[in-house]
Amino acid sequence: MEIEQKEQSPITTPKKRGRKPMPKEINIPPAEVKEPLWLSVSETAKISGIGSKTVRRAIEAHSVKFKVLGNRYLVNLTSLITYLFKTTKLRNKFLSHGIGQYVDKWKQ
């Protein structure tokens, strides 16, 4: 008795729906600046295009470098830009509402 063997088709996985994976970015550590630029919370919010409450949350979470001068917080600009590029939402706000919207004009 011979058993007929059926030819098996290769199993294909269906295409995934949803968001496309973001390309991995190269994480380049920022260069050390001799004289870093320190901004107040309100200046930081205006320049970055995010709210002052978001800036204060970043300070509270120690996501940005800051120092206290008197009773005011001062945020390091280099660490702020690094923080803004960590998530897509903050990056988009920076590029559309902050100083990031002028970068293309500066490149010309």
N, C-alpha and C positions, 0 to 999 in steps of 0.2 A: 504494500500500500504506500502510495506516494502522496504526500501532503503538498498541496499547492501553496506556494509562498506568494503572498501578495507583495507587490512592490510598494514600499512605504515612501510617501512623499516627505521631503524634509519639512520639519516644523518651522514655520515662520512666525516671528513675534509681530503682533500688530504695532503700527506706529503709535507712539505715545502722543497724547494730546496735552495741551497746556503750554506753559512757558518754555521757551527755549533756554537751555543752560547758558549762563553768562560765560564769556570767555575768561579764562583765568588771567589776571593781570600780574605783571611782574612787580613784586613788592620791592621798591627801591627805597632804602632808608634815606630820609632827608639829610642834606649836607648840613654840617654845623655852621651856624651863622655867627659871625663875630658879634654883631649887635642886633639881637632879635627884636622884632617889632611887637610891642605889647598893646593890645586894644581893650577898651572897656567893654562891658557886656552889651551896651546899646550899639557901639560901633561894630562889634563883632556881628550882631544880628543884622545890621544894615548891609554890611559888606558881603555876608554870606548868603543872605536871602532867606534866613530862617528866623524864627521868633526868639525873643530874649528868654522866654521860658525854656526853650530847647537848649539854648546856650547854658543856662543855669543847671539844667539836668545833666549836661555833658560835664560841667564842672563838678557837680556832686558825685558823679560816677567816676571821676578822675580819667575821663576819656580824652581830655585836652590838658596841656600844660598850662598852669595858671599860677599867679601869685597874688597875694593880698597886700594892697598898699593902703594903709589907713583902714577904712571900712569898704573899700572897693576891690572888686575882682578885676584882674588884668589877664587877658588870654593871649597866649603865644600864637601868632599868625601861622607859623609853619605847622604846628600841631593841629590848629583848626582846619587847615586845608586837608591834612591827612585824615582827620576825623570825618570831614564832609565826603570824602571819596570812599569811605568804608561801606556805605549803604547806597542803594540805587535811589531811594527817595531823597536823601540829603544831597546826593550828587546832582539830581535833576533840579532841585531847588537852587542849588549854587549856580548851575549853568544857565538857568532861565531867569532867576530873580536877583542873583548876586553879581559879583564882579566877573564871574565866569562868562557872562553873556558878551563881554567886550574882548575876550581873548582873541577871537578871529580877527577883529579889527586891528588889534595890536600886532598880530603876525604879519599883516600886510605891510 
